[in-house]
Amino acid sequence: MEQHRPLNIVVIGGVAGGASFAARARRLCESTRITIVERGPDVSFANCGLPYHIGGEIQGREALAVQTPESLKALLNLEVRTRCEAVAIDRAAKRVQVRDLSSGETNWLDYDKLMLAPGASPLRPALPGIDDPRIFTLRNLQDMDRIVAATKEGMRAVVIGAGFIGLEMSEQLQRKGLSVQLVELQSQVIPPLDAPMAALLESELRNNGIGLDLGDGIARFEGSETHVRCQLNSGKALDADLVILSIGVKPDSELAQTAGLQLGPRGHIVVDEFQRTSDPAIYAAGDAVETVDRVLEGKTAVPMGGPANRQGRVAADHIFLGEKARPYPGSIGTGIVRVFGIAAGITGWSEKRLLAAKTPYETVTVNDNHHASYYPGAKPLTLKVLWAPDSGRLLGAQVTGFEGIDKRIDVLATAIAARMTVEDLCHLELAYAPPFGSAKDVVNLAGFAACNRRDGLVRHITELPEDPAVQVVDVRGAPLAEAFPPPGRSVNIPFPTLRANLGKLDRNRPVVTLCAFGKMSYFAARVLAQNGFDVASFSGGMKANVDPRSPAKLPNP
Amino acid sequence: MEQHRPLNIVVIGGVAGGASFAARARRLCESTRITIVERGPDVSFANCGLPYHIGGEIQGREALAVQTPESLKALLNLEVRTRCEAVAIDRAAKRVQVRDLSSGETNWLDYDKLMLAPGASPLRPALPGIDDPRIFTLRNLQDMDRIVAATKEGMRAVVIGAGFIGLEMSEQLQRKGLSVQLVELQSQVIPPLDAPMAALLESELRNNGIGLDLGDGIARFEGSETHVRCQLNSGKALDADLVILSIGVKPDSELAQTAGLQLGPRGHIVVDEFQRTSDPAIYAAGDAVETVDRVLEGKTAVPMGGPANRQGRVAADHIFLGEKARPYPGSIGTGIVRVFGIAAGITGWSEKRLLAAKTPYETVTVNDNHHASYYPGAKPLTLKVLWAPDSGRLLGAQVTGFEGIDKRIDVLATAIAARMTVEDLCHLELAYAPPFGSAKDVVNLAGFAACNRRDGLVRHITELPEDPAVQVVDVRGAPLAEAFPPPGRSVNIPFPTLRANLGKLDRNRPVVTLCAFGKMSYFAARVLAQNGFDVASFSGGMKANVDPRSPAKLPNP
């Protein structure tokens, strides 16, 4: 018979990290007393689903209320105190002061172990007019209910912040019949992506009637009886019936700070690999903590449901399994978003983040279809991978397209967790049948392209040269080259005719090859390099100038 | 300027391995003479797509003819000789004798390096009546054309062999309006899968009108004017207008054998990690070779397009890049098949293969939905993982279900390639947004379940005990327990009432807990173990007894 010393455990916050912690703790010890203190009226709700109920895609609100205090009592024998706020921690006496938000009464709960899972709150900067009741943020079911009540077909919505939630909200409000204008301070949507990878999302938003104000921020709000005017930094004004503010979150770490627990530079609770704070009797998990970056040195904070759930589990394991507990390995930063018919995903570090950190990297971008091109329904996708120049180790990846985005991101997130190199990508043996994949999946192709670069078989450039001394050779078929010419001067030599037309090029001047998707230009660069030319291939091709819905393999040129 | 010594390369076989080899060789050396000798009239065709043209899902035949001799000349400057058969290799003189199948003339081609990519042919055992022209195998476009010409709506087809091609052919012939009877010597479809994982495929086949004769083989064929009678080992007779024979393939290694090259125990060409045969001037790739098993010690042969393509590339790299070439890391054995609305995938070793090899292993099976349960369209899937008991290293995985099968197989194939453990699965940071996944993906859940088992938190059983001394506790809700009772004696104690009803169970007798999907029974086993019971959980649950289309998470019991 298993025996654990019965403990008294208090959990602050009953959503992802806190609820996972409590459930795992109960699995490990039947006799421990577990009390969850939750500020809101709900526990363990599906916060990632909130936008989809607002748009009506998830119809029943009850689908989002995964558990209730009653079901947690029945299933897990948990004491759940909703609408109760933890207001102070007395670490010396190991007790936490809790205020009942309904009655206003406070009392003290003793603990042997305390779990802090307070989450993060939406940023709400102190701008003029910010208190207008028509300006919403979205964190919980009550926020969702307020937005549902405040929205109806034909209204004008302004969404400020084009991150994951901003895009989901834009899509869902448009789905509900509102007109939507999306404002983002940075010059692209989904700022974690590198800009070229965000372009397809932006075109999809525009194609679906979402207005974009990129590179512009909110200066102030001016509320009137009929609407809220959003005054942007540029001087532009957007009139709205309601505003969604989705410009980011900040960790809810005031309680931890007041209790003297160590915080990180951006206010996150500092924890060790078993989720222990600077007080060994207090654990923390979820959006309020910072963790080890699993890709590069240093710390990171990834406010996502997956890490929160798994951190909660690690903490419970450490309390009850002791030496057997496995540490939290850190967060990679994996995210995905769907906007209408498009998806974009990222895992690990982006080019802009590597540049900002002055970390050396190399990168390639490849295009292919999501399954065998000859099988009906093949849709193009674009994959960018980044790696460390010395070791070849993967540092990050981004994928955009129509189908199979989540699959490639998950494969690459697994490869990053395994500290695989781009060489390893070449020989992943992925599932191939025509409805599902290709004999050489785009992930393999990214490995091939990266190795070609590492082996010096090809030089890549990512911007077309302005120097007129450089010969730009467009190796696409003549119709495509004429319909979508590259900027500046170029000569069209379709690839199949290249070997016979080397005489048209000046061997004493550098050459850049370009094509639709980056593959034929690589082939051409190989031909030219072996014929004595100084040549580079335009990475990723002219894709942006063709219909993004066309298959990634064109008929033979 | 890059310089390679111009070589004279001959390639026998112009489909997956041979064509990839030739393309890569050309990329690496413009000045080498590359000649492809192909017995059939086509090169580089999409052989995995053949069944889908027969069923009409891929409409245009030309979609499958990826390249022609002319396009390979234009794009890659390859000399392609179709309808030419290599009949002898003179290794001492480094030349290969080729017969033109049209003219009957033979001549000799000199080589510096020879690539053997002959592929594998469908087995056609010497059974009585096997030569009936209505008995087809499927290897190339001509086989496909013959089957297209021989089939029309209302005909009766018998498919013999329920492997990947047999299932694809059954689906596609049914799609074309034929009635289909599928015969398999083993007692399940897709013999590489463990039997319980094949059950969903079998129900899907039956639901779509495919008749199944499992555990029965073909004894002889009796052709008459009107039909072919398939006499099975059991004595059963099936009358057919046509028969598809898809019982496996054998490597086309006669040429290699005659030339004295080393062959493996099942007739595959033996190669080293750079695809060199026992003659260093001769390379081989594709379905005809055996390679290192990437999971466990020993050799394997995986007749699939992915390995063939990548082996061809490795061989070309070794010829032209020398020391820079990266070895072929071996094959894992990853496969996937779609049958109507179901998919099943496998990577690595199955339980039956591990048992047969007397290799120690442990396994768990978990059920979950393919994306967040609260988001519309969640479909159940079942994931089985196998690992080495000592190290926890993953040895194999199988997935069946409706959506997202390929994603999980690819993640697990990547994890196996990385030599990850089941512990590593717990902390894969996979992409989560409601349309794509869950905060804890089923792959994470498999890691959790495996670790619980490794940590001794739960004992699993995979068959319900017949010993009446064992108490079987069904912890599902009463309606489900009554509608789908387990076989034998059991007591229904819905999980939420278990803690209050421990007195109903005899502490001196062992207990087995069961539920719908294996999760609640684990919860119950934890409660009972901590209350002094000798308890095991029925792994994977009673799933087979509920509608396989119902979501994997039932409402709270």
Chai-1 contact restraints between the chains, C-beta under 6 A:
chainA,res_idxA,chainB,res_idxB,connection_type,confidence,min_distance_angstrom,max_distance_angstrom,comment,restraint_id
A,M1,B,G532,contact,1.0,0.0,6.0,A-B,restraint_1
A,E2,B,A529,contact,1.0,0.0,6.0,A-B,restraint_2
A,E2,B,Q530,contact,1.0,0.0,6.0,A-B,restraint_3
A,R27,B,R526,contact,1.0,0.0,6.0,A-B,restraint_4
A,E30,B,Q530,contact,1.0,0.0,6.0,A-B,restraint_5
A,A46,B,Y374,contact,1.0,0.0,6.0,A-B,restraint_6
A,C48,B,P434,contact,1.0,0.0,6.0,A-B,restraint_7
A,G49,B,Y374,contact,1.0,0.0,6.0,A-B,restraint_8
A,G49,B,P434,contact,1.0,0.0,6.0,A-B,restraint_9
A,Y52,B,P434,contact,1.0,0.0,6.0,A-B,restraint_10
A,A63,B,Y374,contact,1.0,0.0,6.0,A-B,restraint_11
A,L64,B,Y374,contact,1.0,0.0,6.0,A-B,restraint_12
A,S71,B,N556,contact,1.0,0.0,6.0,A-B,restraint_13
A,A74,B,P496,contact,1.0,0.0,6.0,A-B,restraint_14
A,L75,B,P496,contact,1.0,0.0,6.0,A-B,restraint_15
A,G305,B,Y432,contact,1.0,0.0,6.0,A-B,restraint_16
A,G305,B,A439,contact,1.0,0.0,6.0,A-B,restraint_17
A,G306,B,E429,contact,1.0,0.0,6.0,A-B,restraint_18
A,G306,B,Y432,contact,1.0,0.0,6.0,A-B,restraint_19
A,G306,B,A439,contact,1.0,0.0,6.0,A-B,restraint_20
A,N309,B,A439,contact,1.0,0.0,6.0,A-B,restraint_21
A,N309,B,K440,contact,1.0,0.0,6.0,A-B,restraint_22
A,R310,B,H427,contact,1.0,0.0,6.0,A-B,restraint_23
A,K324,B,D455,contact,1.0,0.0,6.0,A-B,restraint_24
A,R326,B,E423,contact,1.0,0.0,6.0,A-B,restraint_25
A,P329,B,H427,contact,1.0,0.0,6.0,A-B,restraint_26
A,I332,B,E429,contact,1.0,0.0,6.0,A-B,restraint_27
A,T334,B,E429,contact,1.0,0.0,6.0,A-B,restraint_28
A,T334,B,A431,contact,1.0,0.0,6.0,A-B,restraint_29
A,I336,B,A431,contact,1.0,0.0,6.0,A-B,restraint_30
A,I336,B,A433,contact,1.0,0.0,6.0,A-B,restraint_31
A,I336,B,F436,contact,1.0,0.0,6.0,A-B,restraint_32
A,V337,B,A433,contact,1.0,0.0,6.0,A-B,restraint_33
A,R338,B,P435,contact,1.0,0.0,6.0,A-B,restraint_34
A,G345,B,A431,contact,1.0,0.0,6.0,A-B,restraint_35
A,Y374,B,A46,contact,1.0,0.0,6.0,A-B,restraint_36
A,Y374,B,G49,contact,1.0,0.0,6.0,A-B,restraint_37
A,Y374,B,A63,contact,1.0,0.0,6.0,A-B,restraint_38
A,Y374,B,L64,contact,1.0,0.0,6.0,A-B,restraint_39
A,D406,B,A431,contact,1.0,0.0,6.0,A-B,restraint_40
A,D406,B,F436,contact,1.0,0.0,6.0,A-B,restraint_41
A,K407,B,K407,contact,1.0,0.0,6.0,A-B,restraint_42
A,K407,B,D410,contact,1.0,0.0,6.0,A-B,restraint_43
A,I409,B,A431,contact,1.0,0.0,6.0,A-B,restraint_44
A,D410,B,K407,contact,1.0,0.0,6.0,A-B,restraint_45
A,D410,B,V411,contact,1.0,0.0,6.0,A-B,restraint_46
A,D410,B,L430,contact,1.0,0.0,6.0,A-B,restraint_47
A,D410,B,A431,contact,1.0,0.0,6.0,A-B,restraint_48
A,V411,B,D410,contact,1.0,0.0,6.0,A-B,restraint_49
A,V411,B,T414,contact,1.0,0.0,6.0,A-B,restraint_50
A,A413,B,E429,contact,1.0,0.0,6.0,A-B,restraint_51
A,A413,B,L430,contact,1.0,0.0,6.0,A-B,restraint_52
A,T414,B,V411,contact,1.0,0.0,6.0,A-B,restraint_53
A,T414,B,T414,contact,1.0,0.0,6.0,A-B,restraint_54
A,T414,B,A415,contact,1.0,0.0,6.0,A-B,restraint_55
A,T414,B,L428,contact,1.0,0.0,6.0,A-B,restraint_56
A,A415,B,T414,contact,1.0,0.0,6.0,A-B,restraint_57
A,A417,B,L428,contact,1.0,0.0,6.0,A-B,restraint_58
A,A418,B,A418,contact,1.0,0.0,6.0,A-B,restraint_59
A,A418,B,M420,contact,1.0,0.0,6.0,A-B,restraint_60
A,M420,B,A418,contact,1.0,0.0,6.0,A-B,restraint_61
A,E423,B,R326,contact,1.0,0.0,6.0,A-B,restraint_62
A,H427,B,R310,contact,1.0,0.0,6.0,A-B,restraint_63
A,H427,B,P329,contact,1.0,0.0,6.0,A-B,restraint_64
A,L428,B,T414,contact,1.0,0.0,6.0,A-B,restraint_65
A,L428,B,A417,contact,1.0,0.0,6.0,A-B,restraint_66
A,E429,B,G306,contact,1.0,0.0,6.0,A-B,restraint_67
A,E429,B,I332,contact,1.0,0.0,6.0,A-B,restraint_68
A,E429,B,T334,contact,1.0,0.0,6.0,A-B,restraint_69
A,E429,B,A413,contact,1.0,0.0,6.0,A-B,restraint_70
A,L430,B,D410,contact,1.0,0.0,6.0,A-B,restraint_71
A,L430,B,A413,contact,1.0,0.0,6.0,A-B,restraint_72
A,A431,B,T334,contact,1.0,0.0,6.0,A-B,restraint_73
A,A431,B,I336,contact,1.0,0.0,6.0,A-B,restraint_74
A,A431,B,G345,contact,1.0,0.0,6.0,A-B,restraint_75
A,A431,B,D406,contact,1.0,0.0,6.0,A-B,restraint_76
A,A431,B,I409,contact,1.0,0.0,6.0,A-B,restraint_77
A,A431,B,D410,contact,1.0,0.0,6.0,A-B,restraint_78
A,Y432,B,G305,contact,1.0,0.0,6.0,A-B,restraint_79
A,Y432,B,G306,contact,1.0,0.0,6.0,A-B,restraint_80
A,A433,B,I336,contact,1.0,0.0,6.0,A-B,restraint_81
A,A433,B,V337,contact,1.0,0.0,6.0,A-B,restraint_82
A,P434,B,C48,contact,1.0,0.0,6.0,A-B,restraint_83
A,P434,B,G49,contact,1.0,0.0,6.0,A-B,restraint_84
A,P434,B,Y52,contact,1.0,0.0,6.0,A-B,restraint_85
A,P435,B,R338,contact,1.0,0.0,6.0,A-B,restraint_86
A,F436,B,I336,contact,1.0,0.0,6.0,A-B,restraint_87
A,F436,B,D406,contact,1.0,0.0,6.0,A-B,restraint_88
A,A439,B,G305,contact,1.0,0.0,6.0,A-B,restraint_89
A,A439,B,G306,contact,1.0,0.0,6.0,A-B,restraint_90
A,A439,B,N309,contact,1.0,0.0,6.0,A-B,restraint_91
A,K440,B,N309,contact,1.0,0.0,6.0,A-B,restraint_92
A,D455,B,K324,contact,1.0,0.0,6.0,A-B,restraint_93
A,P496,B,A74,contact,1.0,0.0,6.0,A-B,restraint_94
A,P496,B,L75,contact,1.0,0.0,6.0,A-B,restraint_95
A,R526,B,R27,contact,1.0,0.0,6.0,A-B,restraint_96
A,A529,B,E2,contact,1.0,0.0,6.0,A-B,restraint_97
A,Q530,B,E2,contact,1.0,0.0,6.0,A-B,restraint_98
A,Q530,B,E30,contact,1.0,0.0,6.0,A-B,restraint_99
A,G532,B,M1,contact,1.0,0.0,6.0,A-B,restraint_100
A,N556,B,S71,contact,1.0,0.0,6.0,A-B,restraint_101
